[in-house]
Amino acid sequence: MIPVIALVGRPNVGKSTLFNQLTRSRDALVANFPGLTRDRKYGEARLDDHPYVVIDTGGISGDEHGIDSEMAEQSLMAIEEADAVLFLVDAREGLNAADEALARHLRQRNKSFHLVVNKTDGIDADVAVADFYALGVESMFAIAASHGRGVRSMISEVMAKFPKPPEAGEADEFPSSTRVAVVGRPNVGKSTLVNRLLGEDRVVVYDQPGTTRDSIYIDFQRDDKDYTLIDTAGVRRRKNVKQTVEKFSIVKTLKAIDDAHVVILVMDAHEGIVDQDMHLLGHCIEKGRGLVLAVNKWDGIEPDQRDWIKSELGRRLAFADYADTHFISALHGTGVGHLYKSIDAAYESATRKLSTNALTRILEGAVFDHQPPMINGRRIKLRYAHAGGQNPPLIVIHGNQTGKVPTSYARYLEKIYRRELDLVGTPVRIEFRTSENPYSEKRNKLTQRQVQRKRRMMAHVKKNKKKKK
């Protein structure tokens, strides 16, 4: 088994900074104010050939209320599922009551934990850790997570207690899975939907916009299939974004769309389709990701309003008619289970292997039914097609004058391919390539006899012109 290590402590003691050091990434958002991390964030790490999992958590201060209590609950859940706990404290602030309360909780839960005194850069480490001996912890480390000082020796000692997995490099590989990103505007119910899809309170849900600040990657299995669900921060219009942290949250959301195979775009039924929904939808299509539309908060909507919303969807989203649309209630679970069928169909369509014979045969049928237009008196000729990539499916078509194929005809071919191949929930990209003339740069050298014949012909032509004059 791969060991799981949780990072816990008060707010702003450097848990996310240490998380980035251990995972050798910049996955966790880091800023110089407390309460930035709100959900459990998992990361894959490795010490030489020994893999392990790190959990970044929100801060626990002991006097939480409101959304802070939900954050603390997530941290306590991380402690329960961890094999070892790294208890971080701030060397510059010294020992306080919240540290003592968290140490008592760890002892009551009979958890193996190590005290990590962070932020010792620029001060005497021996003096900094002296105050924390009052906690009576046997294993204590002094580190500077922002500079990486002392981090490797600490994690080496922690991991020494765990046996290495058999056949390192093969059995320890993390399985590949279908990555599904849940995106939308703030407060449309993304985190509630993630919890409903998982069947547990995995991420913080609170009745205020901007609860989720970082993209949370969650691995799970359903019906023997591996999935990675990505809960993202809400994306508002640029003019409404004021805080720097929110800008980084939006960047993380856009990166999650890039990482995903399928995107679930969540919209609010009470507000209808707004321009920001259209912008997000356009970005997902531009990136070529599989797409599933979810209209949330469908419960409590009057029948007349439901009919109006459906007509608006058909009118404004005609360009994305290949995506399945579900009317759900994430809070009560209505219609949520049907999302998996659309996710699997979109993923299968986006990653399907397409044969050259089938693509060329479909192209011939499409050209037979509706030929390309004439350009400068010459007909555009499309000869054959082959697959050029997956997620999204890329179809490369070769022929003559392909650079002059109208956009309308390209859309016609895209719809033909989607219909004939039964591609659902994924855009189809068409790329045209013009066949090169192998003799374009080769000049035809005439023989001496051909040169003489050409001269006689030219002389004959000039003689006829003089006679006509």
VEXDREN-2710 file (C-alpha; in Angstrom, 1 decimal):
% VEXDREN-2710
k/r/px/py/pz
1/MET/0.0/0.0/0.0
2/ILE/1.1/3.6/-0.7
3/PRO/1.4/5.5/2.6
4/VAL/-0.8/8.6/3.0
5/ILE/0.6/11.6/4.9
6/ALA/-1.6/14.5/6.0
7/LEU/-0.4/18.1/6.7
8/VAL/-2.3/19.7/9.5
9/GLY/-1.9/22.8/11.7
10/ARG/-3.3/26.3/12.3
11/PRO/-4.0/28.6/9.4
12/ASN/-1.0/30.2/7.6
13/VAL/1.7/28.0/9.1
14/GLY/2.9/26.9/5.6
15/LYS/1.1/23.6/4.9
16/SER/0.5/24.4/1.2
17/THR/4.1/25.6/0.8
18/LEU/5.3/22.2/2.2
19/PHE/2.8/20.4/0.0
20/ASN/4.3/22.0/-3.1
21/GLN/7.8/21.1/-1.9
22/LEU/6.9/17.5/-1.3
23/THR/5.1/17.0/-4.6
24/ARG/7.6/19.1/-6.5
25/SER/4.8/21.1/-8.1
26/ARG/2.9/24.3/-7.7
27/ASP/-0.5/22.7/-7.5
28/ALA/-1.5/24.3/-4.2
29/LEU/-2.3/28.0/-4.1
30/VAL/0.0/29.9/-1.7
31/ALA/-0.6/33.4/-0.4
32/ASN/0.4/35.3/2.8
33/PHE/-3.0/35.3/4.5
34/PRO/-4.9/32.6/6.5
35/GLY/-7.8/30.5/5.2
36/LEU/-6.7/30.2/1.6
37/THR/-6.9/26.4/1.6
38/ARG/-10.4/25.1/2.3
39/ASP/-10.7/21.6/0.9
40/ARG/-8.5/18.5/1.2
41/LYS/-6.1/18.5/-1.7
42/TYR/-4.3/15.2/-2.6
43/GLY/-0.9/15.1/-4.4
44/GLU/1.4/12.3/-5.6
45/ALA/4.9/12.4/-4.3
46/ARG/8.0/10.2/-4.3
47/LEU/11.1/9.8/-2.2
48/ASP/13.6/8.2/-4.6
49/ASP/11.7/5.0/-5.5
50/HIS/9.3/5.1/-2.7
51/PRO/5.9/6.7/-3.6
52/TYR/3.5/8.3/-1.2
53/VAL/0.4/10.5/-1.1
54/VAL/0.3/14.0/0.5
55/ILE/-2.9/15.7/1.8
56/ASP/-3.0/19.4/2.1
57/THR/-5.7/20.7/4.5
58/GLY/-7.2/23.9/5.7
59/GLY/-6.2/25.4/9.0
60/ILE/-7.6/24.4/12.4
61/SER/-7.7/27.1/15.1
62/GLY/-10.3/25.7/17.5
63/ASP/-12.8/28.6/17.4
64/GLU/-14.2/28.0/13.9
65/HIS/-17.7/29.2/12.9
66/GLY/-19.5/29.5/9.6
67/ILE/-17.4/28.3/6.6
68/ASP/-14.3/27.8/8.8
69/SER/-16.1/25.0/10.7
70/GLU/-16.6/23.2/7.4
71/MET/-12.9/23.7/6.6
72/ALA/-11.9/22.2/10.0
73/GLU/-14.2/19.2/9.4
74/GLN/-12.3/18.5/6.2
75/SER/-9.0/18.6/8.0
76/LEU/-10.2/16.2/10.7
77/MET/-11.3/13.8/8.0
78/ALA/-7.9/13.9/6.5
79/ILE/-6.4/13.0/9.9
80/GLU/-8.6/9.9/10.1
81/GLU/-7.6/8.5/6.7
82/ALA/-3.8/9.3/7.0
83/ASP/-1.2/6.8/7.9
84/ALA/1.0/9.6/9.3
85/VAL/0.4/13.2/10.2
86/LEU/2.8/16.1/9.9
87/PHE/1.7/18.6/12.5
88/LEU/3.0/22.1/11.4
89/VAL/3.6/24.9/13.8
90/ASP/5.0/28.5/13.3
91/ALA/8.4/29.0/14.7
92/ARG/8.0/32.8/14.6
93/GLU/4.7/32.9/16.5
94/GLY/5.6/30.2/19.1
95/LEU/3.4/27.8/20.9
96/ASN/-0.3/28.8/21.5
97/ALA/-3.5/27.2/22.8
98/ALA/-4.6/26.1/19.3
99/ASP/-1.5/24.0/18.8
100/GLU/-2.0/22.4/22.2
101/ALA/-5.6/21.5/21.4
102/LEU/-4.7/19.9/18.1
103/ALA/-1.9/17.9/19.7
104/ARG/-4.4/16.6/22.3
105/HIS/-6.8/15.6/19.5
106/LEU/-4.1/13.7/17.6
107/ARG/-3.2/11.8/20.8
108/GLN/-6.9/11.0/21.5
109/ARG/-7.2/9.6/18.0
110/ASN/-4.1/7.5/18.5
111/LYS/-2.5/8.9/15.4
112/SER/1.2/8.7/14.6
113/PHE/2.3/12.3/14.1
114/HIS/5.5/14.3/13.8
115/LEU/5.9/17.9/14.9
116/VAL/7.2/20.2/12.1
117/VAL/8.5/23.6/13.2
118/ASN/8.3/25.7/10.1
119/LYS/9.6/29.2/9.2
120/THR/13.0/28.8/10.9
121/ASP/14.8/30.6/8.1
122/GLY/16.7/33.7/9.4
123/ILE/16.4/32.6/13.1
124/ASP/18.2/30.2/15.4
125/ALA/16.5/26.8/14.9
126/ASP/17.5/25.5/18.4
127/VAL/16.0/28.5/20.0
128/ALA/12.9/28.3/17.8
129/VAL/12.0/24.7/18.7
130/ALA/12.7/25.1/22.4
131/ASP/9.2/26.5/23.1
132/PHE/7.5/23.4/21.5
133/TYR/9.1/20.8/23.7
134/ALA/6.2/21.5/26.0
135/LEU/4.0/19.5/23.7
136/GLY/6.0/16.3/24.6
137/VAL/6.4/15.1/21.0
138/GLU/9.3/12.7/20.5
139/SER/9.7/13.4/16.7
140/MET/10.4/17.0/16.0
141/PHE/11.8/18.7/12.8
142/ALA/12.9/22.3/12.2
143/ILE/12.4/23.3/8.5
144/ALA/12.0/26.2/6.2
145/ALA/9.4/25.0/3.7
146/SER/9.6/28.1/1.5
147/HIS/13.3/27.4/0.9
148/GLY/13.2/23.6/1.1
149/ARG/15.7/23.5/4.0
150/GLY/15.4/20.4/6.1
151/VAL/12.4/19.0/4.1
152/ARG/14.2/16.0/2.5
153/SER/15.8/14.8/5.8
154/MET/12.4/15.2/7.5
155/ILE/10.5/13.2/4.9
156/SER/13.2/10.6/4.7
157/GLU/12.9/9.9/8.5
158/VAL/9.1/9.8/8.2
159/MET/9.1/7.4/5.3
160/ALA/11.7/5.1/6.9
161/LYS/8.9/3.6/9.0
162/PHE/6.9/2.5/5.9
163/PRO/8.0/-0.6/3.9
164/LYS/8.7/-0.1/0.2
165/PRO/6.0/-1.5/-2.1
166/PRO/7.0/-4.6/-4.1
167/GLU/8.4/-4.2/-7.6
168/ALA/8.9/-0.5/-7.3
169/GLY/8.2/1.3/-10.6
170/GLU/5.5/-1.0/-11.7
171/ALA/3.1/-1.8/-8.8
172/ASP/3.3/1.7/-7.5
173/GLU/2.1/3.5/-10.6
174/PHE/-1.1/5.5/-10.1
175/PRO/-3.8/4.3/-12.4
176/SER/-5.0/6.3/-15.4
177/SER/-8.6/7.4/-15.2
178/THR/-11.3/9.5/-16.9
179/ARG/-10.7/13.1/-15.8
180/VAL/-13.9/15.0/-15.4
181/ALA/-13.9/18.8/-14.6
182/VAL/-16.9/20.5/-13.1
183/VAL/-16.9/24.2/-14.1
184/GLY/-19.3/27.1/-14.0
185/ARG/-20.0/30.5/-12.5
186/PRO/-19.7/31.0/-8.7
187/ASN/-22.5/29.6/-6.5
188/VAL/-24.2/27.5/-9.2
189/GLY/-23.7/24.3/-7.2
190/LYS/-20.5/22.8/-8.5
191/SER/-19.2/21.5/-5.1
192/THR/-22.6/20.2/-4.2
193/LEU/-22.7/18.3/-7.4
194/VAL/-19.2/16.9/-6.8
195/ASN/-20.2/15.7/-3.3
196/ARG/-23.4/14.1/-4.8
197/LEU/-21.4/12.3/-7.6
198/LEU/-19.0/11.0/-5.0
199/GLY/-21.7/10.1/-2.4
200/GLU/-19.9/11.9/0.4
201/ASP/-19.1/15.4/1.7
202/ARG/-15.7/15.5/0.1
203/VAL/-15.4/19.3/-0.6
204/VAL/-16.6/22.3/1.4
205/VAL/-20.1/23.5/0.5
206/TYR/-21.3/26.8/1.9
207/ASP/-23.9/29.3/0.9
208/GLN/-21.6/32.0/-0.4
209/PRO/-19.9/32.6/-3.8
210/GLY/-16.2/31.8/-4.0
211/THR/-16.2/29.0/-1.5
212/THR/-13.9/26.9/-3.7
213/ARG/-10.6/28.6/-4.3
214/ASP/-8.4/25.8/-5.7
215/SER/-8.9/23.0/-8.2
216/ILE/-9.4/19.8/-6.2
217/TYR/-8.5/16.5/-8.0
218/ILE/-10.4/13.5/-6.5
219/ASP/-9.7/9.9/-7.6
220/PHE/-12.5/7.3/-7.2
221/GLN/-14.0/4.2/-8.7
222/ARG/-17.5/3.5/-9.9
223/ASP/-18.6/0.2/-11.5
224/ASP/-15.0/-0.8/-11.8
225/LYS/-14.1/2.3/-13.8
226/ASP/-11.5/4.8/-12.6
227/TYR/-12.5/8.5/-12.5
228/THR/-10.8/11.7/-11.4
229/LEU/-13.3/14.4/-10.5
230/ILE/-12.0/18.0/-10.5
231/ASP/-13.9/20.5/-8.5
232/THR/-13.0/24.0/-9.7
233/ALA/-13.4/27.6/-8.6
234/GLY/-16.2/29.7/-10.1
235/VAL/-15.3/31.9/-13.0
236/ARG/-16.7/35.4/-13.0
237/ARG/-16.4/38.2/-15.6
238/ARG/-13.0/39.8/-15.7
239/LYS/-14.3/43.2/-14.5
240/ASN/-15.7/41.7/-11.3
241/VAL/-12.4/40.0/-10.3
242/LYS/-10.7/42.1/-7.7
243/GLN/-8.5/39.9/-5.5
244/THR/-5.2/38.4/-6.7
245/VAL/-6.1/35.0/-5.2
246/GLU/-9.3/34.9/-7.4
247/LYS/-7.2/35.5/-10.5
248/PHE/-5.0/32.5/-9.6
249/SER/-8.1/30.5/-8.9
250/ILE/-9.4/31.2/-12.4
251/VAL/-6.1/30.2/-13.9
252/LYS/-6.4/26.9/-12.0
253/THR/-9.9/26.4/-13.4
254/LEU/-8.7/27.0/-17.0
255/LYS/-5.8/24.5/-16.4
256/ALA/-8.3/22.0/-15.0
257/ILE/-10.2/22.2/-18.3
258/ASP/-7.0/21.6/-20.2
259/ASP/-6.3/18.5/-18.0
260/ALA/-9.8/17.1/-18.3
261/HIS/-11.2/14.6/-20.8
262/VAL/-14.8/15.6/-20.2
263/VAL/-16.1/18.9/-18.8
264/ILE/-19.5/19.2/-17.0
265/LEU/-20.7/22.8/-17.4
266/VAL/-23.1/23.7/-14.6
267/MET/-25.7/26.4/-15.1
268/ASP/-28.2/27.9/-12.7
269/ALA/-31.8/27.2/-13.7
270/HIS/-33.0/30.2/-11.6
271/GLU/-30.8/32.6/-13.5
272/GLY/-31.1/31.0/-17.0
273/ILE/-28.3/31.1/-19.5
274/VAL/-26.1/34.2/-19.1
275/ASP/-23.2/35.5/-21.1
276/GLN/-20.6/34.1/-18.8
277/ASP/-22.0/30.6/-19.3
278/MET/-21.6/31.2/-23.1
279/HIS/-18.0/32.3/-22.6
280/LEU/-17.1/29.2/-20.5
281/LEU/-18.8/27.0/-23.1
282/GLY/-16.9/28.6/-25.9
283/HIS/-13.6/28.1/-24.0
284/CYS/-14.4/24.4/-23.5
285/ILE/-15.2/23.9/-27.2
286/GLU/-12.0/25.8/-28.2
287/LYS/-10.0/23.5/-26.1
288/GLY/-11.7/20.5/-27.7
289/ARG/-12.9/18.8/-24.5
290/GLY/-15.8/16.4/-24.2
291/LEU/-18.9/18.3/-23.0
292/VAL/-21.9/17.6/-20.8
293/LEU/-24.3/20.4/-19.9
294/ALA/-26.0/20.3/-16.4
295/VAL/-28.8/22.8/-15.6
296/ASN/-28.8/22.7/-11.8
297/LYS/-31.4/23.8/-9.2
298/TRP/-34.2/22.4/-11.4
299/ASP/-36.3/21.7/-8.4
300/GLY/-38.8/24.4/-7.6
301/ILE/-38.9/25.8/-11.2
302/GLU/-42.4/26.5/-12.5
303/PRO/-43.5/24.5/-15.6
304/ASP/-43.8/27.7/-17.7
305/GLN/-40.3/28.7/-16.8
306/ARG/-39.0/25.2/-17.5
307/ASP/-40.4/25.4/-21.0
308/TRP/-38.8/28.9/-21.5
309/ILE/-35.4/27.6/-20.3
310/LYS/-35.5/24.6/-22.6
311/SER/-36.4/26.8/-25.6
312/GLU/-33.5/29.2/-24.7
313/LEU/-31.1/26.3/-24.5
314/GLY/-32.2/25.1/-28.0
315/ARG/-31.8/28.6/-29.4
316/ARG/-28.6/29.8/-27.9
317/LEU/-26.7/26.5/-27.7
318/ALA/-27.5/25.3/-31.2
319/PHE/-23.8/25.3/-32.0
320/ALA/-23.2/22.7/-29.2
321/ASP/-26.1/20.5/-30.0
322/TYR/-23.8/17.4/-29.8
323/ALA/-23.6/17.7/-26.0
324/ASP/-26.1/16.0/-23.7
325/THR/-28.1/18.3/-21.5
326/HIS/-29.3/17.2/-18.1
327/PHE/-31.8/19.0/-15.8
328/ILE/-30.7/18.1/-12.3
329/SER/-30.9/19.0/-8.6
330/ALA/-27.5/18.5/-7.0
331/LEU/-28.9/19.1/-3.6
332/HIS/-31.5/16.4/-3.7
333/GLY/-29.8/14.1/-6.3
334/THR/-32.4/14.3/-9.0
335/GLY/-31.0/13.3/-12.4
336/VAL/-27.4/13.3/-11.1
337/GLY/-26.9/9.6/-11.7
338/HIS/-27.6/10.0/-15.5
339/LEU/-24.5/12.2/-15.8
340/TYR/-22.2/9.2/-15.7
341/LYS/-23.8/7.7/-18.9
342/SER/-23.1/11.0/-20.8
343/ILE/-19.6/11.2/-19.3
344/ASP/-18.7/7.7/-20.5
345/ALA/-20.2/8.3/-23.9
346/ALA/-18.3/11.6/-24.4
347/TYR/-15.0/10.0/-23.2
348/GLU/-15.5/7.0/-25.5
349/SER/-16.2/9.3/-28.5
350/ALA/-13.3/11.6/-27.8
351/THR/-10.7/8.9/-27.5
352/ARG/-12.0/6.4/-30.1
353/LYS/-9.5/5.1/-32.7
354/LEU/-10.7/5.9/-36.2
355/SER/-9.5/3.9/-39.2
356/THR/-8.4/5.5/-42.5
357/ASN/-10.7/3.3/-44.6
358/ALA/-13.8/4.3/-42.7
359/LEU/-12.9/8.0/-42.7
360/THR/-12.1/7.9/-46.5
361/ARG/-15.3/6.0/-47.2
362/ILE/-17.4/8.6/-45.3
363/LEU/-15.6/11.4/-47.2
364/GLU/-16.4/9.9/-50.5
365/GLY/-20.1/9.6/-49.6
366/ALA/-20.2/13.2/-48.4
367/VAL/-18.6/14.5/-51.6
368/PHE/-20.9/12.4/-53.7
369/ASP/-24.0/13.9/-52.0
370/HIS/-22.7/17.4/-52.0
371/GLN/-19.6/18.4/-53.9
372/PRO/-17.2/21.2/-52.8
373/PRO/-17.7/24.5/-54.7
374/MET/-15.8/25.7/-57.8
375/ILE/-12.9/28.0/-57.1
376/ASN/-11.7/30.0/-60.1
377/GLY/-13.3/27.6/-62.5
378/ARG/-11.7/24.6/-60.9
379/ARG/-13.5/22.1/-58.6
380/ILE/-11.9/21.5/-55.1
381/LYS/-10.9/17.8/-55.0
382/LEU/-10.9/16.0/-51.6
383/ARG/-9.1/12.6/-52.1
384/TYR/-8.8/10.8/-48.8
385/ALA/-8.9/11.2/-45.0
386/HIS/-7.1/9.8/-41.9
387/ALA/-7.1/10.3/-38.1
388/GLY/-4.8/13.0/-36.8
389/GLY/-5.4/12.8/-33.1
390/GLN/-7.8/12.2/-30.2
391/ASN/-9.6/14.3/-27.5
392/PRO/-10.9/15.9/-29.6
393/PRO/-11.0/13.6/-32.7
394/LEU/-8.9/15.2/-35.5
395/ILE/-9.7/14.2/-39.1
396/VAL/-7.1/15.2/-41.7
397/ILE/-8.4/15.5/-45.3
398/HIS/-6.0/15.6/-48.2
399/GLY/-6.8/17.0/-51.6
400/ASN/-6.2/19.9/-54.1
401/GLN/-7.0/23.6/-53.3
402/THR/-7.9/22.6/-49.7
403/GLY/-6.9/26.0/-48.5
404/LYS/-9.9/27.5/-50.2
405/VAL/-12.5/25.2/-48.7
406/PRO/-15.3/27.4/-47.3
407/THR/-16.1/27.3/-43.6
408/SER/-19.7/26.2/-44.3
409/TYR/-18.5/23.1/-46.2
410/ALA/-16.1/22.2/-43.3
411/ARG/-19.1/22.4/-40.9
412/TYR/-21.0/20.1/-43.3
413/LEU/-18.2/17.5/-43.2
414/GLU/-18.0/17.8/-39.4
415/LYS/-21.7/17.0/-39.0
416/ILE/-21.5/14.1/-41.5
417/TYR/-18.6/12.6/-39.6
418/ARG/-20.3/13.0/-36.3
419/ARG/-23.5/11.4/-37.6
420/GLU/-21.8/8.5/-39.4
421/LEU/-19.4/7.7/-36.6
422/ASP/-22.0/8.3/-33.8
423/LEU/-19.8/10.7/-31.9
424/VAL/-21.5/12.1/-28.9
425/GLY/-20.5/14.9/-26.5
426/THR/-17.2/15.8/-28.3
427/PRO/-16.3/18.4/-30.9
428/VAL/-14.8/17.2/-34.2
429/ARG/-11.9/19.0/-35.8
430/ILE/-11.3/19.0/-39.5
431/GLU/-7.9/19.8/-40.9
432/PHE/-7.3/20.2/-44.7
433/ARG/-3.9/19.6/-46.3
434/THR/-3.1/20.2/-50.0
435/SER/-1.2/17.5/-51.8
436/GLU/2.2/18.7/-53.0
437/ASN/3.1/18.4/-56.7
438/PRO/6.3/16.3/-56.8
439/TYR/7.3/18.0/-60.1
440/SER/6.7/21.6/-59.1
441/GLU/10.4/22.4/-58.7
442/LYS/11.7/20.1/-61.5
443/ARG/12.3/21.7/-64.9
444/ASN/11.8/19.5/-67.9
445/LYS/15.1/19.4/-69.9
446/LEU/14.5/19.3/-73.6
447/THR/16.6/17.2/-76.0
448/GLN/18.4/18.8/-78.9
449/ARG/15.8/17.5/-81.3
450/GLN/13.0/19.0/-79.1
451/VAL/14.7/22.3/-79.1
452/GLN/15.0/22.4/-82.9
453/ARG/11.4/21.4/-83.2
454/LYS/10.3/24.2/-80.8
455/ARG/12.3/26.8/-82.9
456/ARG/10.6/25.6/-86.1
457/MET/7.1/25.9/-84.5
458/MET/7.9/29.4/-83.2
459/ALA/9.1/30.5/-86.6
460/HIS/5.9/29.1/-88.2
461/VAL/3.8/31.0/-85.7
462/LYS/5.6/34.3/-86.4
463/LYS/5.2/33.7/-90.2
464/ASN/1.5/33.2/-89.9
465/LYS/1.1/36.4/-87.8
466/LYS/2.9/38.4/-90.6
467/LYS/0.6/37.0/-93.3
468/LYS/-2.5/38.1/-91.3
469/LYS/-1.2/41.7/-91.0
END
